Every structure is written in structure tokens, then in C-alpha cells.
Amino acid sequence: MELTRRRLLIYGLLLGVWLLVVGWQVEEHARIKDAAKADLRNRSKEIANTLSAVIRAMRFRDAVLQDRLEPVLSELVNERTNELVKSSELLSIALLNTAGDPVVTAGSTMNLQQKDLLQEGEHWGTNGVTFVTAIAGANVTPEGVTNTTVVLPSFRSLTNSFTNAPRENWRGFPRRDRRPEESGASNAVSGTSTNLAGAGEQDAHFRNREARGEPPGPPPEGERRSRSGEFRPRRPPWMRWMDEAEFESLVKKRELHGLVMTMSTENLQAVSIYDFWLRCVIALFAGVGVFGIGLAWRNISKTSELQIRLVRASELNSHLKEMNLAAAGLAHETRNPLNIIRGMAQMISKRTETPAEIREQSRAIVDETDKVTAQLNEFINYSRPREVRRSALPLTAAINEVVRTLGHDLDEKKIQLEVTGEPVTIEADEQLFRQALFNLALNATQAVAENGRLQIETRKTDAGEACLEVRDDGPGVQTDRRQEIFKPYFTTNQKGTGLGLAVVQQIVLAHGWEIECSANEPKGALFRITHLKVVA
């Protein structure tokens, strides 16, 4: 329980560290993204400051000509190499009036509603961001917008409307920069008497021309203010045919108030995507590291558990060895009283004066004593440590010796024995090998019926190994019992002790060999010992 709690605590700490790294990467990604947005805002401010400086440079009496301003905006939009303004991300730019209508534009069209153009701020879209700011020099006060700059149209933009007007509206249109003195001299030459008494009469003259439906002329030279008293820029010569109301309406529509810029977010998205995958890779490596540390901790924990189990198993093995020695000693000491009992029973059974019934019971005591003694001998033999003394052992000679030992049992059941195979010399302990082969042959002899068949075969499996097979035509061994027959005290023979095959397996394992039990076709059992080392 304590180890499980410690393991859960370690795993929890590792998970917390990984979550901390992931949170840190998320925060860093947000910071990088905000920094990219801030850089985009700074670029928009640089463009706005550059444009404001250009407008101030081109402004004359609070007016800028449209045909001079449009190339500047186009150059800002199309600029790719200007490191000063860094406007490669600029998609479109527009100058707005107080009503939010565009006065001068350049670049692609903007998809913004009128209410968005009237409010300063940022409008982020899928592929771009639009910045709406006030133009430098436009101050918003409760009384309205002051200190504005007016964009006046060029002569070319008014040519069509001017030339398409009725011909009679052109009459009386003064020449460019005509002065009153020049007009009076010209009339005197032509014989026309015109009285130029002063500015008031000239002003009345132009108002009378408006009443007659003729194009009005320019206002008097000293008139530079509108009817409301606000300062207005001087009219260019090609706009002097407009009356004061039309000119004021034009000026009001073309006063600069707002600046709208649409900038591409392609670079921002590229930086964001690159940083996102970078953070994902860092989080992945952190996860792999945490997983590796957790796996290492798991292996260390398992190693510690295995070491503890190994120590316990070693202690248990030592205890079992002690118990084994004690049991073997007990069995050895038990044989002495049994031998005494057997001897006394034999003496009683051989006396002539002893009644026949007592002699028969004495012989039964001798038989039972022999059975117990045999079991004790097998137990002692099984519990005895196997010390292998390897030497060169010819298999044919060892097999013939075992066959001679089993001759009486084979003749009693009329079993046909066949020894086949090539002569092979192996490396083994002669006494232990003969004991293992004797147990296998005796087990087969007890399993077969009368007139049965027993076969012992040896052969080489390769240049350095050989195998030994013992076949019989008895009832065989069931599939589910082929592993259990090698366990101590497990037997299918009523007269067996269950230690014969256990001793065989013990000898085989002590030599580093392998033994298996399988079916002998078409009938019987097959015991095969493999990995016998061949001696050259």
C-alpha cells in the first residue's frame, strides 16, 4: 500500500510538471502573438506619421490637391522596399471626411460598415486588420472638427463637368488671375464705360451675375472667410466659377478627419503558426521526457520489488534446503528401525515352531517394510543434491548396462526391446545418466502390457548435440498431464511412488538438458532428452 501511494505521488508530480510546461508554452505563444500584433500596430502608426508628415509638407493654406496626394497613397500601398515605413503589409489606405465617407483611397476595397468607420479602433478579420484613427491635425471638440485639412479636386477632375455645362453659363467667366485694374483697362480700350468704384460694387456685380443665372466669378481679393466666419482655403483658379455655397459644401465634404488602413495579417499568421508548432514540439518533448522518467521510475520500482522478492525467495530457499536436509536425515534415520523390524519379522517367519498364521503375518510385515524402505530410498535419492561430474560417456555402453539391469522385468512381461541409432559419445555424469535412463526404461516397462514393445534410440541433431528417445506402446499420457508427471508424488501407476520421473527431470536440469513428453504414434508415450553435448 505504501509503495502504491508513493508511485501515485511520483506520477502525479510528473503530470503536474508536464502541465506546468504546457501552460508555460501556452502563455509564451500568447505573448508572441501579442508581440506580433503590437508590431503590426507600430507599423500602422509609422505609416500614419509618415502620411501626416507628407500632408503637412504638401499643404498650402490648409489645402492639398488630390492629384498630388493620390500618388503618395499609391506609393505607400505599393511600397515593397522602403525600410523606413515598412509598408509591405499595407493592403489599402483611405482618408475620410467627418461623415466617414472616403475622400482619397488607394489599394483594395474595404469591407467595413459606416458605423465602424466613424469609431476609432481595430477591426480584425480573417486575412487582415483595419485601423481607424484620426488624421493628424483634426481635433474633435464639442463645437465640431477644427484645424482640418481639405483635399481640393484637380482641374482634370472638374473638366468634364465644367465643359459639359451650357455654353451660355461660360459668359462673364473671368480669365485666370484677372485683376480689376486689367479688366477696367480692357473695357476702356473697347469703349465700354465700367465704373469700378470699389470692392462693394464688385461684390454686388458678382451677386447680380448669380441672379441672372450666369456663372459667378471669383470673390473679391480680400474675401478669404466663409459666411460662418471659419477660415477656408483659397479657391484654385479652376473653381472660381462656383459660388460660395457650393464651394463651402465641397470643402465640408472633403475635409480630412479619419485615416483608415487595412494591413495584411499574413506575416502575423505565419509567425503565430510557426510559434504554435514550436510550442507543440516543446510540449511533445516534455511529454516524452516525463513519460521516460515515469517509465524509468516504474522500472526502478519493479527492480526494487524484484530484489525484495529475490531476497525473500533466497531466504525461503535456504529454509527449504534446511527442511530438505532435515527430511532426508529423518528418512535416513527411519530406515534403521525398519531394517530391525524387517529382520525380526523374517526371524519369526523362519521358525518352525511358529504357527502358520503368524509366519504369514510376519512375511506381510517384511513386504510392507520393503515398500516403505524403497519409498524412503527414493525420497533420499530425490532430496540429495545433484553434483554433476562430467566425463566422456558412450551412449551405447550405458544403454546396454541399463538393459541388463532390467532383463528380469523385460523377460517377465515378454517385452520386445529394440536399441537403435548411431554410436554417440556424450559429456555427462555416468552414474546420474544411468539412473535417469533406468527410471525412464522402468517407467515404460511398468506402463506396457505383456508382449509389449520398448524402443531406445539415439541420434545426432547437429554437429555438437544429440538426443535420446524412449518409446513404448502403452496407454500413453494425456495431454493435460504431460507437465504434471514430472512433479514429485504424481503418478498414474498404483504401485509407483511418483518420484521416478521427478528424479529424471532433476538430473536432466542439473546437466543443462531438456526433457519433454509427447505422444508416440500410433500408440504409447515418447520421452525425449535433448541438447546432449557430443564429445568429438
C-alpha positions in Angstrom: 0.0 0.0 0.0 2.8 2.4 0.9 4.6 1.6 -2.4 1.4 2.2 -4.4 0.9 5.6 -2.7 4.5 6.6 -3.4 4.1 5.6 -7.1 0.9 7.6 -7.4 2.6 10.6 -5.8 5.5 10.4 -8.3 3.2 10.0 -11.3 1.1 13.0 -10.0 4.2 15.2 -9.7 5.4 14.2 -13.2 2.0 15.0 -14.6 2.0 18.4 -12.8 5.4 19.2 -14.2 4.2 18.4 -17.7 1.0 20.5 -17.3 3.2 23.3 -16.0 5.4 23.2 -19.1 2.3 23.1 -21.4 0.8 26.1 -19.5 4.1 28.0 -19.9 4.2 27.3 -23.6 0.6 28.5 -24.0 1.5 31.7 -22.2 4.6 32.2 -24.3 2.6 31.6 -27.5 0.0 34.2 -26.4 2.9 36.6 -25.7 4.5 36.1 -29.1 1.1 36.6 -30.8 0.5 39.8 -28.8 4.0 41.0 -29.7 3.3 40.4 -33.4 0.1 42.3 -33.1 1.9 45.1 -31.3 4.5 45.2 -34.1 1.7 45.5 -36.6 0.2 48.4 -34.6 3.6 50.1 -34.5 3.9 49.8 -38.3 0.5 51.3 -38.8 1.5 54.2 -36.5 4.7 54.7 -38.6 2.6 54.8 -41.8 0.2 57.3 -40.2 3.0 59.5 -39.0 4.7 59.3 -42.5 1.5 60.2 -44.2 0.8 63.1 -41.8 4.3 64.5 -42.5 3.7 64.3 -46.2 0.4 66.0 -46.0 1.9 68.8 -43.9 4.6 69.2 -46.4 2.2 69.4 -49.3 -0.4 71.6 -47.5 -0.7 75.2 -48.6 -3.3 77.3 -46.8 -4.9 74.2 -45.2 -5.5 72.6 -48.6 -3.9 69.7 -50.5 -4.5 68.9 -54.1 -6.0 65.5 -54.8 -3.8 64.8 -57.8 -0.7 65.3 -55.7 -2.0 63.2 -52.7 -3.2 60.1 -54.6 0.3 59.1 -55.9 1.6 59.3 -52.3 -1.1 56.9 -51.1 -0.5 54.6 -54.1 3.2 54.6 -53.4 2.6 53.6 -49.7 0.4 50.7 -50.7 2.7 49.5 -53.5 5.9 50.1 -51.5 8.0 46.9 -51.0 11.5 48.0 -50.2 11.1 51.1 -48.1 12.7 50.1 -44.8 11.6 53.4 -43.2 7.9 52.8 -43.3 7.9 49.0 -43.7 4.6 49.0 -45.5 4.9 45.7 -47.3 1.8 44.5 -45.3 -0.3 47.5 -46.3 -3.3 46.4 -48.4 -5.3 49.6 -48.6 -5.5 53.1 -47.2 -8.2 55.8 -47.2 -8.7 59.3 -46.0 -12.2 60.0 -44.6 -14.2 63.1 -44.1 -16.2 63.9 -41.0 -19.2 61.8 -42.2 -17.0 58.8 -42.7 -17.0 58.9 -46.5 -13.7 58.2 -48.3 -12.1 61.2 -49.9 -8.9 59.7 -51.3 -8.3 55.9 -51.4 -5.6 53.6 -52.7 -5.4 49.8 -52.8 -8.2 47.2 -52.4 -11.6 48.0 -51.2 -12.5 47.8 -47.5 -15.4 45.8 -46.2 -16.4 47.9 -43.3 -19.7 49.4 -42.3 -20.2 53.1 -42.0 -20.5 52.9 -38.2 -17.1 51.2 -38.0 -15.5 54.0 -40.0 -16.8 56.6 -37.5 -15.2 54.9 -34.5 -11.5 54.7 -33.9 -10.1 51.3 -33.1 -9.0 48.0 -34.6 -11.1 45.6 -36.7 -9.6 42.2 -37.0 -10.6 40.0 -39.9 -9.5 36.6 -41.3 -6.8 37.9 -43.6 -6.3 41.5 -42.5 -6.8 44.1 -39.8 -8.2 47.6 -40.3 -7.0 50.5 -38.2 -9.3 53.5 -37.9 -7.6 56.6 -36.5 -7.9 60.4 -36.6 -5.8 62.2 -39.1 -3.1 64.4 -37.7 -4.4 68.0 -37.3 -8.1 67.1 -36.9 -9.3 67.9 -33.4 -12.7 66.9 -32.3 -14.4 69.4 -30.0 -18.0 69.8 -28.8 -18.4 72.5 -31.4 -17.2 70.3 -34.2 -14.0 69.4 -36.0 -11.4 72.1 -36.2 -7.9 72.5 -37.7 -8.8 70.3 -40.6 -7.1 69.8 -44.0 -9.1 70.0 -47.2 -8.4 67.9 -50.2 -9.3 70.0 -53.3 -10.0 68.3 -56.6 -7.7 68.9 -59.5 -8.6 70.7 -62.7 -8.8 67.4 -64.6 -11.4 66.0 -62.2 -13.7 69.0 -62.9 -13.0 69.4 -66.6 -15.9 67.2 -67.7 -18.5 68.8 -65.5 -17.2 72.2 -66.5 -17.1 71.6 -70.2 -20.5 69.9 -70.3 -22.2 72.9 -68.7 -24.3 75.1 -71.1 -22.3 77.5 -73.3 -24.2 80.5 -72.0 -23.0 79.7 -68.5 -19.5 80.4 -69.5 -20.2 84.1 -70.2 -18.5 86.5 -68.0 -16.2 83.8 -66.6 -13.0 85.8 -65.8 -9.6 84.8 -67.0 -7.2 83.2 -64.6 -5.8 85.7 -62.1 -7.6 88.6 -63.8 -7.2 91.8 -61.7 -9.9 94.5 -61.5 -7.4 97.0 -62.9 -6.7 94.9 -66.0 -10.5 94.4 -66.5 -11.1 98.2 -66.3 -8.3 98.9 -68.8 -9.6 96.4 -71.3 -13.1 97.9 -71.1 -11.7 101.4 -71.6 -10.0 100.2 -74.8 -13.1 98.6 -76.1 -15.1 101.8 -75.4 -17.2 100.3 -72.7 -17.7 102.6 -69.6 -17.4 100.5 -66.5 -17.3 102.1 -63.0 -15.1 100.2 -60.6 -15.8 102.2 -57.6 -14.6 99.7 -55.0 -14.9 96.2 -53.6 -18.5 96.6 -52.6 -19.6 97.4 -56.1 -17.6 94.5 -57.5 -19.2 92.1 -55.0 -22.6 93.4 -55.9 -21.7 92.8 -59.6 -20.9 89.1 -58.9 -24.1 88.6 -56.9 -26.1 90.2 -59.8 -24.5 87.7 -62.2 -25.6 84.8 -60.0 -29.2 86.3 -60.0 -29.0 86.4 -63.8 -28.1 82.7 -63.9 -24.6 83.3 -65.1 -21.6 81.6 -63.7 -20.3 83.6 -60.7 -16.9 85.0 -60.8 -14.3 84.8 -58.0 -15.0 86.6 -54.7 -13.2 89.9 -54.0 -9.5 89.6 -53.3 -9.9 90.3 -49.6 -12.7 87.7 -49.1 -10.9 84.6 -47.6 -13.5 83.5 -45.0 -16.9 81.7 -45.3 -20.2 83.2 -44.2 -19.8 81.4 -40.8 -16.5 83.2 -40.2 -14.4 80.0 -40.4 -11.2 80.0 -42.2 -11.4 78.4 -45.7 -8.7 77.7 -48.2 -8.2 79.9 -51.2 -10.0 78.7 -54.2 -7.9 77.5 -57.1 -8.5 79.3 -60.4 -10.5 76.5 -61.9 -13.0 76.5 -59.1 -13.8 80.3 -59.1 -16.9 79.8 -61.2 -18.5 78.1 -58.2 -20.5 80.3 -55.8 -19.7 80.4 -52.1 -22.3 77.9 -51.0 -21.2 75.3 -53.5 -17.6 75.8 -52.5 -18.4 75.5 -48.8 -20.3 72.3 -49.4 -17.4 70.9 -51.4 -14.9 71.9 -48.6 -17.1 70.3 -46.0 -17.3 67.0 -47.9 -13.5 66.9 -48.5 -12.3 67.9 -45.0 -9.9 65.2 -43.7 -10.9 63.7 -40.4 -10.1 60.0 -40.3 -7.4 57.6 -41.6 -8.3 54.0 -42.4 -5.6 51.5 -43.1 -6.0 47.8 -43.9 -2.9 45.7 -43.3 -2.3 42.1 -44.1 -2.0 39.6 -41.2 -0.2 37.0 -43.4 3.1 37.6 -41.6 1.3 37.6 -38.2 -0.4 34.3 -39.0 2.9 32.8 -40.3 4.7 33.8 -37.0 1.7 32.5 -35.0 1.6 29.2 -36.8 5.4 28.7 -36.6 5.4 29.5 -32.9 2.4 27.3 -32.3 4.1 24.2 -33.8 7.3 25.1 -32.0 5.4 25.2 -28.7 3.8 21.9 -29.6 7.1 20.3 -30.3 8.4 21.6 -26.9 5.3 20.2 -25.2 5.8 16.9 -27.0 9.4 16.6 -26.0 8.4 17.5 -22.4 5.7 14.8 -22.6 8.2 12.3 -23.9 10.7 13.2 -21.1 8.0 12.9 -18.4 6.9 9.6 -19.9 10.5 8.4 -19.9 11.1 9.5 -16.3 7.9 7.8 -15.3 8.9 4.6 -17.2 12.3 4.7 -15.6 10.7 5.2 -12.1 8.4 2.2 -12.9 11.4 0.0 -13.9 13.3 1.1 -10.8 10.3 0.4 -8.6 9.8 -3.0 -10.2 13.5 -3.7 -9.8 13.3 -2.9 -6.2 10.3 -5.2 -5.8 12.1 -8.0 -7.6 15.1 -7.5 -5.4 12.9 -7.7 -2.3 11.2 -10.9 -3.7 14.6 -12.3 -4.6 15.8 -11.8 -1.1 12.7 -13.4 0.3 13.0 -16.2 -2.2 16.6 -16.7 -1.2 15.6 -16.9 2.5 12.8 -19.3 1.6 15.1 -21.4 -0.5 17.6 -21.6 2.4 14.7 -22.6 4.7 13.6 -25.3 2.2 17.1 -26.6 1.9 17.3 -26.9 5.7 13.9 -28.6 5.7 15.1 -30.9 2.9 18.2 -31.9 4.8 16.1 -32.4 7.9 13.6 -34.6 6.0 16.5 -36.6 4.3 18.1 -37.1 7.7 14.7 -38.2 9.2 14.2 -40.6 6.3 17.7 -42.0 6.7 17.3 -42.5 10.4 13.9 -44.1 9.8 15.5 -46.9 7.7 17.4 -48.3 10.6 14.3 -49.2 12.7 12.7 -50.5 9.6 15.6 -52.8 9.0 15.4 -54.1 12.6 11.6 -54.6 12.2 12.2 -56.4 8.9 14.9 -58.7 10.4 12.8 -59.6 13.4 9.8 -60.4 11.1 12.0 -62.6 9.0 13.2 -64.5 12.0 9.7 -65.1 13.2 8.6 -66.3 9.8 11.5 -68.8 9.6 10.9 -70.5 13.0 9.3 -73.9 12.6 7.5 -73.8 15.9 5.7 -70.6 15.0 2.1 -71.1 13.9 1.4 -70.8 10.2 -0.8 -67.7 10.7 2.0 -65.8 12.5 4.5 -66.8 9.9 2.2 -65.4 7.2 1.7 -62.1 9.0 5.5 -61.9 9.5 6.1 -62.2 5.8 3.5 -59.5 5.2 5.4 -57.3 7.6 8.5 -57.9 5.6 6.8 -57.0 2.4 5.4 -53.7 3.7 8.7 -52.9 5.3 10.4 -53.3 1.9 7.9 -51.0 0.3 8.4 -48.3 2.9 12.2 -48.7 2.7 12.0 -48.3 -1.1 10.0 -45.1 -0.8 12.5 -43.8 1.7 15.3 -44.6 -0.6 13.7 -42.8 -3.5 12.9 -39.8 -1.3 16.6 -39.7 -0.1 17.7 -40.0 -3.7 15.4 -37.2 -4.8 16.4 -34.9 -1.9 20.1 -35.5 -2.4 22.0 -32.5 -4.0 23.0 -33.3 -7.6 26.7 -32.8 -8.1 27.5 -33.5 -11.7 30.9 -34.9 -12.5 31.1 -34.8 -16.3 33.1 -37.2 -18.3 33.0 -38.8 -21.8 30.2 -41.4 -21.8 29.5 -43.7 -24.8 25.7 -44.0 -25.0 25.6 -47.5 -26.4 27.5 -48.9 -23.5 25.4 -47.0 -20.9 22.2 -48.3 -22.6 23.3 -51.9 -22.7 24.2 -51.7 -19.0 20.7 -50.5 -18.2 19.1 -53.2 -20.4 21.0 -55.9 -18.5 19.7 -54.5 -15.2 16.1 -54.6 -16.5 16.5 -58.0 -18.0 14.4 -59.9 -15.4 11.4 -57.4 -15.7 11.6 -57.5 -19.5 11.6 -61.3 -19.6 8.8 -61.5 -17.1 6.4 -59.4 -19.3 7.9 -60.7 -22.6 8.6 -57.1 -23.7 10.4 -56.7 -27.0 13.3 -54.2 -26.6 14.9 -52.5 -29.6 18.0 -50.3 -29.3 18.7 -48.3 -32.5 20.8 -45.3 -33.5 24.3 -44.4 -34.3 27.1 -44.7 -31.7 27.5 -41.3 -29.9 29.7 -40.2 -27.1 28.4 -37.5 -24.8 29.6 -35.5 -21.9 27.7 -36.5 -18.8 27.9 -37.9 -15.2 27.8 -41.7 -15.8 26.1 -42.6 -12.6 23.4 -39.9 -12.9 22.8 -40.7 -16.6 22.3 -44.4 -15.9 19.9 -43.6 -13.1 17.8 -41.3 -15.3 17.8 -43.8 -18.2 16.9 -46.7 -15.7 14.0 -44.7 -14.4 12.6 -43.9 -17.9 13.0 -47.6 -19.0 11.5 -48.9 -15.8 8.6 -46.5 -16.1 7.9 -47.7 -19.7 8.3 -51.3 -18.7 5.6 -50.8 -16.0 3.3 -49.0 -18.4 3.2 -51.5 -21.3 1.3 -54.8 -21.2 2.6 -58.2 -21.8 4.2 -58.8 -25.2 4.6 -55.0 -25.5 7.3 -53.1 -27.3 10.0 -50.8 -26.0 12.4 -48.8 -28.1 15.5 -46.7 -27.2 17.0 -44.6 -29.9 20.0 -42.2 -30.1 20.8 -39.8 -32.9 22.7 -36.6 -33.6 20.6 -33.4 -34.1 23.6 -31.4 -35.3 27.4 -31.5 -35.2 27.6 -30.7 -31.4 24.4 -32.1 -29.9 22.5 -35.3 -29.7 19.2 -36.6 -28.3 17.9 -39.7 -26.6 14.3 -41.1 -27.1 12.5 -43.8 -25.1 9.3 -45.1 -26.8 6.7 -47.5 -25.6 3.3 -48.8 -26.9 1.5 -48.5 -23.6 -1.6 -46.3 -22.9 0.4 -43.1 -23.2 0.0 -39.9 -21.2 -2.9 -37.5 -21.5 -2.1 -34.1 -22.9 -3.1 -32.2 -19.8 -0.9 -34.4 -17.6 2.3 -34.3 -19.6 3.7 -31.5 -17.5 2.4 -32.8 -14.1 4.0 -36.2 -14.4 7.4 -34.6 -13.6 6.2 -33.3 -10.3 7.0 -35.2 -7.1 4.5 -37.8 -5.9 2.4 -37.5 -9.0 1.8 -40.9 -10.6 -0.6 -42.8 -12.7 0.7 -46.2 -11.6 -0.9 -47.6 -8.4 2.4 -49.3 -7.4 4.5 -46.3 -8.2 5.9 -43.7 -5.7 5.7 -40.7 -8.0 9.4 -39.8 -7.6 10.9 -41.6 -10.6 10.2 -39.0 -13.3 10.9 -36.2 -10.8 14.4 -37.6 -10.3 14.9 -37.8 -14.0 13.9 -34.2 -14.5 16.2 -33.2 -11.7 19.2 -35.0 -13.3 18.4 -33.6 -16.7 18.2 -30.0 -15.4 21.5 -30.5 -13.5 23.2 -31.3 -16.8 21.5 -28.4 -18.7 19.5 -30.7 -20.9 15.8 -30.6 -21.6 13.1 -33.4 -21.4 9.6 -33.5 -22.8 6.8 -36.0 -23.1 4.7 -36.4 -26.2 2.6 -39.0 -27.9 4.2 -42.0 -29.7 2.4 -42.6 -33.0 0.3 -44.6 -33.4 0.2 -45.6 -29.7 2.1 -45.1 -26.5 4.3 -42.4 -25.0 7.6 -40.8 -26.1 10.2 -39.3 -23.7 12.9 -37.2 -25.4 16.0 -35.8 -23.8 17.7 -33.1 -26.0 20.8 -30.9 -26.0 23.1 -33.7 -25.1 26.6 -32.4 -25.7 28.6 -34.6 -28.1 32.3 -35.3 -27.4 34.5 -35.4 -30.5 
